[in-house]
């Protein structure tokens, strides 16, 4: 899995300055802030998709229930001969 961290211009500058000074504390601070905001965004997206999945499941169940009372096809209708009867 790959997760991209979007840094603001300020965060990028702080990260570059920390790297130039080999300041691990400053680098860690910038990366932690970026990870926290990215995780929050991912969690919001995931929770926003859950209702859509539930709605889709309900729609699919409704469609499937409509087929419960449909007449079954005969063996002839689903045989190769029955399927290709109109094509010589």
C-alpha positions, -999 to 999 in steps of 0.1 A, spaced: 0 0 0 12 34 -8 0 65 10 9 99 -3 14 128 22 5 162 9 26 189 25 17 225 25 44 249 13 52 258 49 55 221 59 77 214 29 100 243 38 103 231 74 110 196 62 138 208 39 153 230 66 152 201 91 168 178 66 195 204 58 203 207 95 198 170 101 173 179 128 154 146 132 130 162 157 119 188 132 115 162 104 96 139 127 73 168 137 64 177 101 59 141 91 37 134 121 15 164 113 12 152 76 4 117 86 -23 128 111 -41 149 86 -38 122 59 -52 96 83 -81 119 92 -89 124 55 -88 87 48 -111 79 77 -136 106 66 -136 91 31 -141 56 44 -170 66 67 -186 86 38 -185 55 16 -202 32 41 -237 47 36 -233 44 -2 -224 7 2 -255 2 24 -277 20 -1 -263 -1 -30 -268 -33 -10 -305 -23 -4 -310 -16 -41 -294 -49 -52 -316 -67 -27 -347 -50 -41 -337 -59 -77 -331 -95 -66 -365 -98 -49 -381 -88 -81 -367 -119 -98 -379 -143 -71 -413 -146 -87 -401 -147 -123 -409 -179 -142 -380 -203 -145 -366 -209 -180 -371 -243 -195 -342 -266 -202 -347 -260 -239 -344 -223 -235 -310 -225 -218 -296 -252 -241 -271 -243 -269 -298 -251 -295 -323 -228 -277 -299 -199 -273 -287 -200 -310 -320 -211 -326 -323 -179 -346 -287 -181 -359 -280 -208 -385 
